[in-house]
Amino acid sequence: MFARHFAFPEQHREFLEDANHVRAAIARVKQVEGVTDCERNEAWTPIRAAVKNFDARDWESEKRKR
């Protein structure tokens, strides 16, 4: 697995291998422990790329709920 496949590559957290994993990562971004707010904000970059790659369009509504 490559680091780019994770929302949090340094911690190898929130694997982004398909649309279901992407949706789960979106739901858990604020729950990941041991990361800074800056790292949380940076996690959205690979998540956005994965959303486009896997066509997980409902991510915006999930993000707004949190």
SVG drawing of the C-alpha trace seen along z (x, -y; Angstrom):
<svg xmlns="http://www.w3.org/2000/svg" viewBox="-26 -23 30 25">
<polyline fill="none" stroke="black" stroke-width="0.4" points="0.0,0.0 1.2,-3.5 0.9,-6.4 -1.2,-8.3 -3.9,-5.7 -4.6,-7.1 -6.3,-10.2 -3.6,-10.3 -0.5,-8.9 1.9,-9.3 -0.3,-7.3 -1.6,-4.9 -5.2,-5.8 -8.3,-5.8 -7.5,-3.7 -9.0,-5.1 -9.3,-2.1 -12.9,-2.4 -16.1,-4.6 -17.1,-2.9 -13.8,-3.5 -13.9,-7.1 -17.3,-7.6 -16.1,-6.0 -13.0,-8.3 -15.2,-11.3 -17.3,-10.2 -14.2,-9.6 -12.0,-12.5 -12.8,-14.3 -12.6,-11.0 -9.0,-10.1 -6.9,-10.3 -3.3,-11.4 -3.3,-13.9 -3.2,-17.7 -5.9,-20.0 -3.5,-20.9 -3.2,-17.2 -7.0,-16.9 -7.2,-19.7 -4.5,-18.2 -6.5,-14.9 -9.1,-16.5 -6.7,-16.7 -6.4,-12.9 -10.1,-12.5 -11.2,-15.0 -9.0,-13.2 -10.4,-9.8 -14.0,-11.2 -13.3,-12.2 -11.5,-9.0 -14.3,-6.8 -17.2,-9.1 -18.3,-9.2 -20.4,-12.4 -22.3,-12.4 -19.2,-13.5 -20.2,-17.2 -23.4,-16.5 -21.5,-14.3 -18.8,-17.0 -21.5,-19.6 -23.1,-17.3 -19.9,-17.3"/>
</svg>
